[in-house]
Amino acid sequence: MLKIVVLMKKKAGMSRADFIDHYENVHSVLGRKYLGHLFLNYVRNYPQGPMLPGGAGESSTPYDCITEIWLRDEAALNEMRAIIARPDVSAVLKADEQLFQDKAESHFLIVEEHRDG
């Protein structure tokens, strides 16, 4: 199983509420429309403020959303990449991202997840 983590920053001047509303009601809907058949799980996490006192990074996180997407395998990841690269899909996703996301400050990671138990 593969996991993708997206560290997302909202567009400058956009409120947190508007960012969440757009992501939940527009962008995630588009993601599920084009890619949802590949998702084993799709979670959006919205940080709630400062970390615990004494921990690293006592100020608020620099990200407005941490998205987690689980995929079955490398073949699913390759299919996802191919779908996103299609001109019709790419145009729709990029146009929408410009409405709510600071792409220069957002990061897309493929991670190796380790769990206890």
MMTF fields as JSON, N, C-alpha, C and O atoms, coordinates in Angstrom:
{
  "mmtfVersion": "1.0.0",
  "mmtfProducer": "UNKNOWN",
  "numBonds": 467,
  "numAtoms": 468,
  "numGroups": 117,
  "numChains": 1,
  "numModels": 1,
  "chainsPerModel": [1],
  "groupsPerChain": [117],
  "chainIdList": ["A"],
  "bondAtomList": [4, 2, 8, 6, 12, 10, 16, 14, 20, 18, 24, 22, 28, 26, 32, 30, 36, 34, 40, 38, 44, 42, 48, 46, 52, 50, 56, 54, 60, 58, 64, 62, 68, 66, 72, 70, 76, 74, 80, 78, 84, 82, 88, 86, 92, 90, 96, 94, 100, 98, 104, 102, 108, 106, 112, 110, 116, 114, 120, 118, 124, 122, 128, 126, 132, 130, 136, 134, 140, 138, 144, 142, 148, 146, 152, 150, 156, 154, 160, 158, 164, 162, 168, 166, 172, 170, 176, 174, 180, 178, 184, 182, 188, 186, 192, 190, 196, 194, 200, 198, 204, 202, 208, 206, 212, 210, 216, 214, 220, 218, 224, 222, 228, 226, 232, 230, 236, 234, 240, 238, 244, 242, 248, 246, 252, 250, 256, 254, 260, 258, 264, 262, 268, 266, 272, 270, 276, 274, 280, 278, 284, 282, 288, 286, 292, 290, 296, 294, 300, 298, 304, 302, 308, 306, 312, 310, 316, 314, 320, 318, 324, 322, 328, 326, 332, 330, 336, 334, 340, 338, 344, 342, 348, 346, 352, 350, 356, 354, 360, 358, 364, 362, 368, 366, 372, 370, 376, 374, 380, 378, 384, 382, 388, 386, 392, 390, 396, 394, 400, 398, 404, 402, 408, 406, 412, 410, 416, 414, 420, 418, 424, 422, 428, 426, 432, 430, 436, 434, 440, 438, 444, 442, 448, 446, 452, 450, 456, 454, 460, 458, 464, 462],
  "bondOrderList": [1, 1, 1, 1, 1, 1, 1, 1, 1, 1, 1, 1, 1, 1, 1, 1, 1, 1, 1, 1, 1, 1, 1, 1, 1, 1, 1, 1, 1, 1, 1, 1, 1, 1, 1, 1, 1, 1, 1, 1, 1, 1, 1, 1, 1, 1, 1, 1, 1, 1, 1, 1, 1, 1, 1, 1, 1, 1, 1, 1, 1, 1, 1, 1, 1, 1, 1, 1, 1, 1, 1, 1, 1, 1, 1, 1, 1, 1, 1, 1, 1, 1, 1, 1, 1, 1, 1, 1, 1, 1, 1, 1, 1, 1, 1, 1, 1, 1, 1, 1, 1, 1, 1, 1, 1, 1, 1, 1, 1, 1, 1, 1, 1, 1, 1, 1],
  "groupList": [{"groupName": "MET", "atomNameList": ["N", "CA", "C", "O"], "elementList": ["N", "C", "C", "O"], "formalChargeList": [0, 0, 0, 0], "bondAtomList": [1, 0, 2, 1, 3, 2], "bondOrderList": [1, 1, 2], "singleLetterCode": "M", "chemCompType": "L-PEPTIDE LINKING"}, {"groupName": "LEU", "atomNameList": ["N", "CA", "C", "O"], "elementList": ["N", "C", "C", "O"], "formalChargeList": [0, 0, 0, 0], "bondAtomList": [1, 0, 2, 1, 3, 2], "bondOrderList": [1, 1, 2], "singleLetterCode": "L", "chemCompType": "L-PEPTIDE LINKING"}, {"groupName": "LYS", "atomNameList": ["N", "CA", "C", "O"], "elementList": ["N", "C", "C", "O"], "formalChargeList": [0, 0, 0, 0], "bondAtomList": [1, 0, 2, 1, 3, 2], "bondOrderList": [1, 1, 2], "singleLetterCode": "K", "chemCompType": "L-PEPTIDE LINKING"}, {"groupName": "ILE", "atomNameList": ["N", "CA", "C", "O"], "elementList": ["N", "C", "C", "O"], "formalChargeList": [0, 0, 0, 0], "bondAtomList": [1, 0, 2, 1, 3, 2], "bondOrderList": [1, 1, 2], "singleLetterCode": "I", "chemCompType": "L-PEPTIDE LINKING"}, {"groupName": "VAL", "atomNameList": ["N", "CA", "C", "O"], "elementList": ["N", "C", "C", "O"], "formalChargeList": [0, 0, 0, 0], "bondAtomList": [1, 0, 2, 1, 3, 2], "bondOrderList": [1, 1, 2], "singleLetterCode": "V", "chemCompType": "L-PEPTIDE LINKING"}, {"groupName": "ALA", "atomNameList": ["N", "CA", "C", "O"], "elementList": ["N", "C", "C", "O"], "formalChargeList": [0, 0, 0, 0], "bondAtomList": [1, 0, 2, 1, 3, 2], "bondOrderList": [1, 1, 2], "singleLetterCode": "A", "chemCompType": "L-PEPTIDE LINKING"}, {"groupName": "GLY", "atomNameList": ["N", "CA", "C", "O"], "elementList": ["N", "C", "C", "O"], "formalChargeList": [0, 0, 0, 0], "bondAtomList": [1, 0, 2, 1, 3, 2], "bondOrderList": [1, 1, 2], "singleLetterCode": "G", "chemCompType": "PEPTIDE LINKING"}, {"groupName": "SER", "atomNameList": ["N", "CA", "C", "O"], "elementList": ["N", "C", "C", "O"], "formalChargeList": [0, 0, 0, 0], "bondAtomList": [1, 0, 2, 1, 3, 2], "bondOrderList": [1, 1, 2], "singleLetterCode": "S", "chemCompType": "L-PEPTIDE LINKING"}, {"groupName": "ARG", "atomNameList": ["N", "CA", "C", "O"], "elementList": ["N", "C", "C", "O"], "formalChargeList": [0, 0, 0, 0], "bondAtomList": [1, 0, 2, 1, 3, 2], "bondOrderList": [1, 1, 2], "singleLetterCode": "R", "chemCompType": "L-PEPTIDE LINKING"}, {"groupName": "ASP", "atomNameList": ["N", "CA", "C", "O"], "elementList": ["N", "C", "C", "O"], "formalChargeList": [0, 0, 0, 0], "bondAtomList": [1, 0, 2, 1, 3, 2], "bondOrderList": [1, 1, 2], "singleLetterCode": "D", "chemCompType": "L-PEPTIDE LINKING"}, {"groupName": "PHE", "atomNameList": ["N", "CA", "C", "O"], "elementList": ["N", "C", "C", "O"], "formalChargeList": [0, 0, 0, 0], "bondAtomList": [1, 0, 2, 1, 3, 2], "bondOrderList": [1, 1, 2], "singleLetterCode": "F", "chemCompType": "L-PEPTIDE LINKING"}, {"groupName": "HIS", "atomNameList": ["N", "CA", "C", "O"], "elementList": ["N", "C", "C", "O"], "formalChargeList": [0, 0, 0, 0], "bondAtomList": [1, 0, 2, 1, 3, 2], "bondOrderList": [1, 1, 2], "singleLetterCode": "H", "chemCompType": "L-PEPTIDE LINKING"}, {"groupName": "TYR", "atomNameList": ["N", "CA", "C", "O"], "elementList": ["N", "C", "C", "O"], "formalChargeList": [0, 0, 0, 0], "bondAtomList": [1, 0, 2, 1, 3, 2], "bondOrderList": [1, 1, 2], "singleLetterCode": "Y", "chemCompType": "L-PEPTIDE LINKING"}, {"groupName": "GLU", "atomNameList": ["N", "CA", "C", "O"], "elementList": ["N", "C", "C", "O"], "formalChargeList": [0, 0, 0, 0], "bondAtomList": [1, 0, 2, 1, 3, 2], "bondOrderList": [1, 1, 2], "singleLetterCode": "E", "chemCompType": "L-PEPTIDE LINKING"}, {"groupName": "ASN", "atomNameList": ["N", "CA", "C", "O"], "elementList": ["N", "C", "C", "O"], "formalChargeList": [0, 0, 0, 0], "bondAtomList": [1, 0, 2, 1, 3, 2], "bondOrderList": [1, 1, 2], "singleLetterCode": "N", "chemCompType": "L-PEPTIDE LINKING"}, {"groupName": "PRO", "atomNameList": ["N", "CA", "C", "O"], "elementList": ["N", "C", "C", "O"], "formalChargeList": [0, 0, 0, 0], "bondAtomList": [1, 0, 2, 1, 3, 2], "bondOrderList": [1, 1, 2], "singleLetterCode": "P", "chemCompType": "L-PEPTIDE LINKING"}, {"groupName": "GLN", "atomNameList": ["N", "CA", "C", "O"], "elementList": ["N", "C", "C", "O"], "formalChargeList": [0, 0, 0, 0], "bondAtomList": [1, 0, 2, 1, 3, 2], "bondOrderList": [1, 1, 2], "singleLetterCode": "Q", "chemCompType": "L-PEPTIDE LINKING"}, {"groupName": "THR", "atomNameList": ["N", "CA", "C", "O"], "elementList": ["N", "C", "C", "O"], "formalChargeList": [0, 0, 0, 0], "bondAtomList": [1, 0, 2, 1, 3, 2], "bondOrderList": [1, 1, 2], "singleLetterCode": "T", "chemCompType": "L-PEPTIDE LINKING"}, {"groupName": "CYS", "atomNameList": ["N", "CA", "C", "O"], "elementList": ["N", "C", "C", "O"], "formalChargeList": [0, 0, 0, 0], "bondAtomList": [1, 0, 2, 1, 3, 2], "bondOrderList": [1, 1, 2], "singleLetterCode": "C", "chemCompType": "L-PEPTIDE LINKING"}, {"groupName": "TRP", "atomNameList": ["N", "CA", "C", "O"], "elementList": ["N", "C", "C", "O"], "formalChargeList": [0, 0, 0, 0], "bondAtomList": [1, 0, 2, 1, 3, 2], "bondOrderList": [1, 1, 2], "singleLetterCode": "W", "chemCompType": "L-PEPTIDE LINKING"}],
  "groupTypeList": [0, 1, 2, 3, 4, 4, 1, 0, 2, 2, 2, 5, 6, 0, 7, 8, 5, 9, 10, 3, 9, 11, 12, 13, 14, 4, 11, 7, 4, 1, 6, 8, 2, 12, 1, 6, 11, 1, 10, 1, 14, 12, 4, 8, 14, 12, 15, 16, 6, 15, 0, 1, 15, 6, 6, 5, 6, 13, 7, 7, 17, 15, 12, 9, 18, 3, 17, 13, 3, 19, 1, 8, 9, 13, 5, 5, 1, 14, 13, 0, 8, 5, 3, 3, 5, 8, 15, 9, 4, 7, 5, 4, 1, 2, 5, 9, 13, 16, 1, 10, 16, 9, 2, 5, 13, 7, 11, 10, 1, 3, 4, 13, 13, 11, 8, 9, 6],
  "groupIdList": [1, 2, 3, 4, 5, 6, 7, 8, 9, 10, 11, 12, 13, 14, 15, 16, 17, 18, 19, 20, 21, 22, 23, 24, 25, 26, 27, 28, 29, 30, 31, 32, 33, 34, 35, 36, 37, 38, 39, 40, 41, 42, 43, 44, 45, 46, 47, 48, 49, 50, 51, 52, 53, 54, 55, 56, 57, 58, 59, 60, 61, 62, 63, 64, 65, 66, 67, 68, 69, 70, 71, 72, 73, 74, 75, 76, 77, 78, 79, 80, 81, 82, 83, 84, 85, 86, 87, 88, 89, 90, 91, 92, 93, 94, 95, 96, 97, 98, 99, 100, 101, 102, 103, 104, 105, 106, 107, 108, 109, 110, 111, 112, 113, 114, 115, 116, 117],
  "secStructList": [7, 3, 3, 3, 3, 3, 3, 3, 7, 5, 7, 6, 6, 7, 7, 2, 2, 2, 2, 2, 2, 2, 0, 0, 0, 0, 0, 2, 2, 2, 2, 2, 2, 2, 2, 4, 4, 4, 3, 3, 3, 3, 3, 3, 3, 7, 7, 7, 1, 7, 7, 7, 6, 6, 1, 1, 7, 7, 1, 7, 7, 1, 7, 1, 3, 3, 3, 3, 3, 3, 3, 1, 1, 2, 2, 2, 2, 2, 2, 2, 2, 2, 2, 2, 2, 1, 2, 2, 2, 2, 2, 2, 2, 2, 2, 2, 2, 2, 2, 2, 5, 7, 4, 4, 4, 7, 3, 3, 3, 3, 3, 7, 7, 7, 7, 7, 7],
  "xCoordList": [0.85, 0.0, 0.897, 1.941, 0.475, 1.189, 0.353, -0.875, 1.028, 0.34, 0.918, 2.132, 0.021, 0.392, -0.014, -1.109, 0.868, 0.568, 0.727, 1.754, -0.302, -0.253, -0.293, -1.246, 0.747, 0.83, 0.384, 1.086, -0.773, -1.411, -1.499, -1.838, -1.192, -1.274, -2.382, -2.487, -3.204, -4.294, -3.758, -2.676, -4.531, -4.199, -4.166, -5.007, -3.202, -3.066, -4.367, -4.994, -4.758, -5.962, -7.248, -8.305, -7.171, -8.369, -8.576, -7.614, -9.808, -10.075, -9.979, -10.142, -9.717, -9.66, -10.99, -11.02, -12.085, -13.42, -13.679, -14.216, -13.302, -13.507, -12.618, -13.043, -11.384, -10.477, -11.069, -11.137, -11.491, -12.066, -13.321, -13.499, -14.185, -15.414, -15.113, -15.736, -14.16, -13.83, -13.224, -13.585, -12.316, -11.682, -12.7, -12.722, -13.53, -14.499, -15.61, -16.055, -16.056, -17.242, -16.973, -17.883, -15.717, -15.377, -14.194, -14.339, -13.019, -11.816, -11.833, -11.475, -12.239, -12.274, -13.323, -13.177, -14.372, -15.386, -14.768, -14.993, -13.982, -13.281, -12.295, -12.207, -11.545, -10.59, -11.261, -10.764, -12.389, -13.114, -13.698, -13.751, -14.139, -14.71, -13.688, -13.991, -12.487, -11.47, -10.621, -10.172, -10.398, -9.417, -9.975, -9.296, -11.176, -11.738, -11.74, -11.651, -11.841, -11.825, -10.486, -10.39, -9.454, -8.124, -7.872, -6.962, -8.672, -8.441, -8.918, -10.066, -8.032, -8.455, -9.013, -9.922, -8.449, -8.91, -8.45, -7.406, -9.242, -8.961, -9.366, -10.553, -8.362, -8.605, -8.027, -6.899, -8.814, -8.343, -8.266, -9.243, -7.099, -6.845, -6.59, -5.74, -7.325, -7.171, -6.583, -7.273, -5.303, -4.668, -5.476, -6.066, -5.483, -6.308, -5.552, -6.121, -4.314, -3.591, -2.242, -1.671, -1.713, -0.354, -0.197, -1.14, 1.021, 1.352, 1.471, 1.412, 1.634, 1.758, 2.961, 3.994, 2.858, 4.004, 5.211, 5.08, 6.384, 7.611, 7.981, 9.104, 7.061, 7.349, 7.982, 7.988, 8.509, 9.081, 7.969, 6.871, 8.238, 7.262, 6.077, 4.941, 6.317, 5.219, 4.243, 3.106, 4.667, 3.738, 2.837, 3.051, 1.854, 0.931, 1.67, 2.701, 1.142, 1.724, 1.676, 0.751, 2.642, 2.617, 1.611, 1.444, 0.942, 0.009, -1.426, -1.692, -2.323, -3.732, -4.495, -5.598, -3.919, -4.529, -3.428, -2.462, -3.595, -2.709, -3.608, -4.395, -3.469, -4.309, -3.556, -2.356, -4.262, -3.69, -4.529, -5.755, -3.848, -4.515, -3.791, -2.585, -4.522, -3.955, -4.327, -5.482, -3.316, -3.499, -3.082, -2.247, -3.67, -3.42, -1.946, -1.346, -1.364, -0.006, 0.565, -0.054, 1.733, 2.423, 1.605, 1.625, 0.9, 0.066, -1.028, -1.322, -1.627, -2.651, -2.036, -2.652, -0.829, -0.138, 0.143, -0.044, 0.588, 0.856, -0.415, -0.399, -1.516, -2.798, -3.232, -3.738, -3.027, -3.351, -2.558, -3.121, -1.274, -0.421, -0.894, -0.924, -1.263, -1.713, -3.02, -3.184, -3.938, -5.207, -4.964, -5.512, -4.139, -3.843, -3.14, -3.299, -2.374, -1.64, -2.523, -2.126, -3.708, -4.603, -4.949, -5.296, -4.86, -5.108, -6.468, -6.56, -7.523, -8.848, -8.921, -9.502, -8.341, -8.353, -7.394, -7.74, -6.205, -5.206, -5.736, -5.535, -6.4, -6.937, -7.958, -7.944, -8.833, -9.872, -9.238, -9.567, -8.332, -7.715, -6.855, -6.93, -6.049, -5.183, -6.0, -5.669, -7.054, -7.904, -8.53, -8.614, -8.963, -9.575, -8.54, -8.812, -7.362, -6.307, -5.96, -5.663, -5.992, -5.669, -6.684, -6.381, -7.863, -8.912, -8.722, -9.243, -7.968, -7.914, -6.558, -6.389, -5.601, -4.362, -3.134, -3.084, -2.149, -0.848, 0.035, 0.67, 0.073, 0.78, 2.283, 2.91, 2.862, 4.298, 4.662, 5.796, 3.721, 3.966, 3.334, 3.352, 2.781, 2.168, 3.088, 3.825, 3.039, 3.964, 3.226, 2.312, 3.635, 3.06, 4.126, 5.186, 3.87, 4.86, 4.305, 3.141, 5.124, 4.798, 5.586, 6.81, 4.896, 5.543, 5.416, 4.531, 6.319, 6.278, 5.729, 6.365, 4.555, 3.897, 4.278, 4.261, 4.622, 4.905, 3.911, 3.707, 3.293, 2.309, 2.688, 3.283, 2.334, 2.491, 1.298, 0.189, 1.553, 0.451, 0.09, -0.831],
  "yCoordList": [-1.172, 0.0, 1.236, 1.26, 2.263, 3.535, 4.625, 4.549, 5.619, 6.76, 8.045, 8.199, 8.959, 10.289, 11.263, 11.168, 12.193, 13.265, 14.582, 14.832, 15.414, 16.727, 17.768, 17.823, 18.588, 19.688, 20.931, 21.41, 21.449, 22.477, 23.811, 23.866, 24.864, 26.231, 26.953, 26.846, 27.686, 28.421, 29.65, 30.151, 30.111, 31.303, 32.514, 32.638, 33.403, 34.607, 35.398, 35.595, 35.843, 36.647, 35.857, 36.432, 34.551, 33.718, 33.317, 32.983, 33.347, 32.937, 31.421, 30.688, 30.971, 29.534, 28.881, 27.814, 29.521, 28.958, 28.828, 27.816, 29.842, 29.784, 28.714, 28.013, 28.591, 27.558, 26.165, 25.354, 25.896, 24.583, 24.333, 23.244, 25.329, 25.181, 24.831, 23.935, 25.538, 25.271, 23.875, 23.135, 23.535, 22.216, 21.093, 20.145, 21.194, 20.135, 20.038, 18.94, 21.182, 21.187, 21.343, 21.212, 21.625, 21.753, 20.853, 19.913, 21.14, 20.435, 18.945, 18.117, 18.597, 17.166, 16.425, 15.235, 17.13, 16.529, 16.23, 15.162, 17.185, 16.945, 15.789, 14.934, 15.772, 14.685, 13.325, 12.382, 13.227, 11.949, 11.609, 10.441, 12.637, 12.407, 11.743, 10.747, 12.298, 11.808, 10.669, 9.807, 10.662, 9.738, 8.827, 7.896, 9.078, 8.369, 6.855, 6.155, 6.343, 4.887, 4.271, 3.06, 5.11, 4.626, 4.724, 4.077, 5.531, 5.799, 4.647, 4.213, 4.157, 3.239, 4.032, 3.583, 5.224, 6.14, 7.539, 7.71, 8.54, 9.936, 10.8, 10.945, 11.38, 12.125, 13.529, 13.703, 14.533, 15.906, 16.309, 16.187, 16.79, 17.202, 18.701, 19.195, 19.434, 20.881, 21.214, 21.091, 21.641, 21.953, 22.984, 23.907, 22.796, 23.613, 24.698, 25.311, 24.962, 26.027, 25.57, 24.627, 26.233, 25.936, 24.501, 23.872, 24.013, 22.702, 22.82, 23.922, 21.714, 21.706, 22.528, 22.512, 23.239, 24.002, 23.096, 21.954, 23.627, 22.865, 21.989, 21.49, 21.792, 20.974, 21.804, 23.034, 21.127, 21.848, 22.598, 22.068, 23.789, 24.558, 24.993, 24.636, 25.755, 26.199, 27.121, 27.28, 27.728, 28.562, 27.666, 26.457, 28.259, 27.5, 26.839, 27.334, 25.739, 25.046, 25.943, 26.744, 25.826, 26.638, 26.112, 26.717, 25.001, 24.401, 24.519, 24.45, 24.697, 24.85, 23.542, 23.408, 22.584, 21.258, 20.23, 20.478, 19.091, 17.949, 16.828, 16.252, 16.538, 15.531, 14.213, 14.186, 13.123, 11.783, 10.965, 10.921, 10.324, 9.474, 8.134, 8.077, 7.076, 5.738, 5.107, 5.146, 4.517, 3.827, 2.373, 2.034, 1.529, 0.085, -0.248, -1.039, 0.37, -0.017, 0.978, 1.999, 0.672, 1.522, 1.667, 2.726, 0.631, 0.715, 1.765, 2.511, 1.831, 2.846, 4.245, 5.185, 4.385, 5.672, 6.086, 7.248, 5.146, 5.45, 5.828, 6.719, 5.153, 5.496, 6.899, 7.68, 7.201, 8.53, 9.598, 10.604, 9.383, 10.33, 10.505, 11.62, 9.394, 9.449, 10.235, 11.009, 10.046, 10.772, 12.258, 13.088, 12.6, 14.01, 14.671, 15.874, 13.918, 14.46, 14.673, 15.374, 14.076, 14.279, 15.767, 16.384, 16.348, 17.785, 18.237, 19.301, 17.448, 17.842, 17.869, 18.789, 16.878, 16.8, 17.829, 18.533, 17.916, 18.857, 20.287, 21.033, 20.673, 22.034, 22.326, 23.403, 21.377, 21.559, 21.665, 22.57, 20.744, 20.737, 21.978, 22.594, 22.348, 23.527, 24.806, 25.662, 24.942, 26.135, 26.225, 27.307, 25.098, 25.112, 25.384, 26.135, 24.788, 25.013, 26.492, 26.964, 27.22, 28.647, 29.447, 30.559, 28.914, 29.622, 29.595, 30.461, 28.592, 28.455, 28.058, 28.054, 27.73, 27.133, 27.964, 28.515, 28.049, 28.61, 27.446, 26.799, 27.184, 26.006, 26.059, 25.018, 27.257, 27.384, 26.956, 26.546, 27.046, 26.699, 25.373, 25.009, 24.654, 23.359, 22.253, 22.443, 21.101, 20.012, 18.684, 18.418, 17.865, 16.559, 15.513, 15.527, 14.612, 13.617, 12.203, 11.955, 11.3, 9.878, 9.365, 9.492, 8.781, 8.4, 6.902, 6.226, 6.425, 5.058, 5.109, 5.644, 4.553, 4.621, 3.428, 2.289, 3.686, 2.623, 2.756, 3.849, 1.657, 1.669, 0.635, -0.399, 0.935, -0.05, -1.001, -0.617, -2.221, -3.172, -3.863, -4.68],
  "zCoordList": [0.0, 0.0, 0.0, 0.652, -0.742, -0.804, -0.147, -0.107, 0.358, 0.958, 0.385, 0.256, 0.047, -0.421, 0.671, 1.227, 0.973, 1.917, 1.162, 0.53, 1.239, 0.613, 1.728, 2.505, 1.797, 2.758, 2.007, 1.117, 2.361, 1.563, 2.299, 3.481, 1.586, 2.096, 1.343, 0.121, 2.077, 1.431, 0.707, 1.01, -0.239, -1.002, -0.075, 0.815, -0.281, 0.549, 0.55, -0.491, 1.73, 1.875, 2.013, 2.273, 1.842, 1.952, 3.408, 4.1, 3.874, 5.248, 5.377, 4.401, 6.579, 6.865, 6.513, 5.901, 6.899, 6.64, 5.141, 4.691, 4.369, 2.921, 2.286, 1.368, 2.777, 2.282, 2.511, 1.587, 3.731, 4.06, 3.237, 2.691, 3.145, 2.377, 0.922, 0.353, 0.326, -1.077, -1.242, -2.157, -0.362, -0.495, -0.321, -1.107, 0.69, 0.963, -0.084, -0.417, -0.601, -1.452, -2.938, -3.756, -3.29, -4.707, -5.059, -5.841, -4.478, -4.914, -4.572, -5.41, -3.363, -3.022, -3.851, -4.128, -4.241, -5.12, -6.484, -7.053, -7.007, -8.27, -8.141, -9.022, -7.021, -6.798, -6.804, -7.419, -6.12, -6.088, -7.457, -7.843, -8.192, -9.527, -10.452, -11.108, -10.498, -11.434, -10.881, -11.635, -9.566, -8.983, -7.895, -7.462, -7.459, -6.308, -6.427, -5.418, -7.642, -7.828, -7.42, -7.222, -7.297, -6.905, -5.406, -4.888, -4.703, -3.283, -2.411, -2.511, -1.557, -0.506, 0.668, 1.366, 0.874, 1.917, 1.529, 0.9, 1.912, 1.546, 2.735, 3.028, 3.429, 4.664, 4.529, 4.07, 4.936, 4.987, 6.45, 7.189, 6.865, 8.249, 8.267, 7.526, 9.116, 9.218, 10.583, 11.595, 10.63, 11.911, 12.7, 12.137, 14.028, 14.91, 15.654, 16.559, 15.322, 16.003, 16.491, 15.943, 17.529, 17.994, 18.481, 18.961, 18.339, 18.887, 20.4, 20.947, 21.062, 22.516, 22.972, 22.302, 24.079, 24.599, 24.813, 25.252, 24.495, 24.696, 23.515, 23.446, 22.587, 21.418, 20.328, 20.385, 19.346, 18.206, 17.489, 17.319, 17.082, 16.318, 17.155, 16.844, 18.209, 19.069, 18.349, 18.793, 17.246, 16.491, 15.645, 15.555, 15.043, 14.211, 13.052, 12.596, 12.593, 11.449, 10.217, 10.078, 9.332, 8.109, 7.083, 6.024, 7.377, 6.43, 6.939, 8.139, 6.004, 6.332, 6.2, 6.731, 5.501, 5.39, 5.158, 4.437, 5.777, 5.548, 5.052, 5.803, 3.77, 3.128, 3.07, 2.796, 3.328, 3.244, 2.265, 2.362, 1.328, 0.343, 0.305, 0.069, 0.536, 0.472, -0.859, -1.285, -1.512, -2.79, -2.637, -1.798, -3.453, -3.397, -3.653, -2.925, -4.705, -5.1, -6.105, -6.407, -6.609, -7.581, -8.868, -9.495, -9.257, -10.465, -10.291, -11.225, -9.116, -8.841, -8.868, -9.37, -8.331, -8.365, -9.808, -10.17, -10.624, -12.028, -12.771, -13.621, -12.454, -13.067, -12.635, -13.441, -11.358, -10.857, -11.608, -12.04, -11.76, -12.487, -13.932, -14.453, -14.569, -15.963, -16.092, -17.035, -15.165, -15.193, -14.981, -15.706, -13.985, -13.707, -14.889, -15.1, -15.656, -16.806, -18.039, -18.97, -18.048, -19.197, -19.298, -18.291, -20.486, -20.632, -20.095, -19.484, -20.313, -19.844, -18.321, -17.748, -17.666, -16.202, -15.613, -14.665, -16.168, -15.678, -15.701, -14.742, -16.766, -16.878, -15.784, -15.187, -15.525, -14.498, -13.114, -12.347, -12.795, -11.462, -11.238, -10.175, -12.212, -12.059, -11.916, -11.096, -12.699, -12.59, -11.203, -10.622, -10.68, -9.353, -8.271, -7.335, -8.382, -7.386, -7.263, -6.166, -8.352, -8.333, -7.525, -7.092, -7.317, -6.583, -5.071, -4.367, -4.555, -3.097, -2.53, -1.311, -3.362, -2.895, -3.292, -4.392, -2.398, -2.736, -3.169, -2.336, -4.46, -4.969, -4.688, -4.491, -4.669, -4.42, -3.002, -2.754, -2.074, -0.675, -0.275, 0.901, -1.234, -0.967, -1.475, -2.442, -0.815, -1.148, -1.224, -0.444, -2.168, -2.457, -2.165, -2.792, -1.231, -0.819, -0.94, -0.624, -1.388, -1.298, -0.114, -0.08, 0.863, 2.106, 2.362, 1.839, 3.171, 3.665, 5.077, 5.985, 5.253, 6.55, 7.412, 6.945, 8.668, 9.639, 10.767, 11.295, 11.141, 12.228, 13.283, 12.98, 14.504, 15.578, 15.521, 15.15, 15.889, 15.996, 14.811, 14.829]
}
